[in-house]
C-alpha cells in the first residue's frame, strides 16, 4: 500500500464513519471500526489494537443494564404485551449436564468472546450466531442461560411461536422491533422455536406473508453485530429454510442424554434430599433411558411431592417410577432385584411397587448375588 493510497483509504473510512455516526446507527459504527482495525493492523498495529480493545470494552458489562433501563421493551402493537423476556442476571436452578462434545462447542463460544483481540489480529471475528438443534427438554434454553451467565451478559428470550400476531404483517414488525432493540445491548439473544417462522420457502403449504418473514429474519441476522451473540433453538431442524441454516456460523446438536448423563443429572436432583443418592441414580438411569432431562425432572419432582403429601419414604416413590409401562418386563425384573439386593426395599415392597412377583424377584436377586461369588471362587482356585 503506497502512502497516497493509504491516505485515501483512511480518509474514505473516516468520512464513512462520520456519516454513519451522524445517523445514529450504533451497530454500523461498530462494524466500520472493526473493519478498520483489521485493515490497518499491519500498517498501524497500535491503533488497530486500541480500536479492538475499545470495541471489546464498550459497552461495559454494566452498561447493557443501564441501556436496557433507558429503552422501553418492545411490545406487540395488538396486545401491548412485551415481546421478549429479559433475564438481567441469568441464574440456573442447577448446573447443566453436558456431553463432552457439547461442552467443547459451548466453551469455544465463550473462549472466542474472551479472546477478541487475538482473533482480530488474525483477521477473524468471534462467532456471532449459533443454532441449537435437538428434541424438547434436552437443555437448549439452559445452555443459552449458562452462556449468558458465564459471559456476564443479560439474556433476552424471544419465543417466536408467541410473537406471531393475528395480523401477519405485524409479525415482521415485531421481529424487527426485538432485533433492533437487542442490537443496542451487549447481550445474548435467544430466538426460541425458530421453526415457527423460519420454514422453508419452497413449502407450498405456507402463505406468502410467512415466506416474507423468512426474508426479514435473514436480513436481520446479516445485520447482527459481532459484539452481540445471537442464538436460535429449534426442535425441527428439517423444517428450516436452507438460507437460515447458512446464516448461523455454528450448529450445535443437543442429543438425548445417555445413561451416564442421566445418572449425573439424577444425582444432582436428589443429592440435597436424601442419602441413598448414588444407589438410586444408577437404577433410575436405567429406567429413564431414552428420556429427556425435562421429562426426568418432572417425574422426580412428582415423586418427591407425592412422598411429602403421602408421608411416605421417598425411596418408595422412586421405586414406583420403575413400574413405568415403557420399561420392558425383563428390565423391571432386573431393577426390582437390584433394589432388593441393595437393601433399599423389601421383596414384598418391591413386588408392590414394580408389579413383579416375589418369586421372580427372589430368583433374579439370587442369581445376581451368586455371580460375584462364582468369580471369587474361580479366582481362589
Buried (B, 14 or more C-beta within 10 A) or exposed (E): EEEEEEEEBBEEBEEBBEEBEEEEBBBBBBBBBBEBBBBBBEEBEEEBBEBBBEBBEEBEEEEBBEBBEEEEBBBBEEEEEEBBBBBBEBEEEEEBBBBEEBEEBBEBBBEBBEEBBEBBBEEEBBBBBBBBBBEEBBBBBBBBBBBBBBBEBBBBBBBBEBBBBEEBEBBBBBBBBBBEBBBBBBBBBBBBBBBBBBBBBEEEEBEEEBBBBBEBBBEBBEBBBBBBBBBBBBBEBEBBBEBBEEBBEBEBBBEBBEEEBBBBBBBBBBEEEBEBBEBBBBBBBBBBBEBBBBBBBEBBEEBBEBBEEEEEBBBBBBBBBBBBEEBEEEBBBBBBBBBBBBEBBEBEBBBBBBEBEBEBBBEBBEEBEEEEEEEEEEEEE
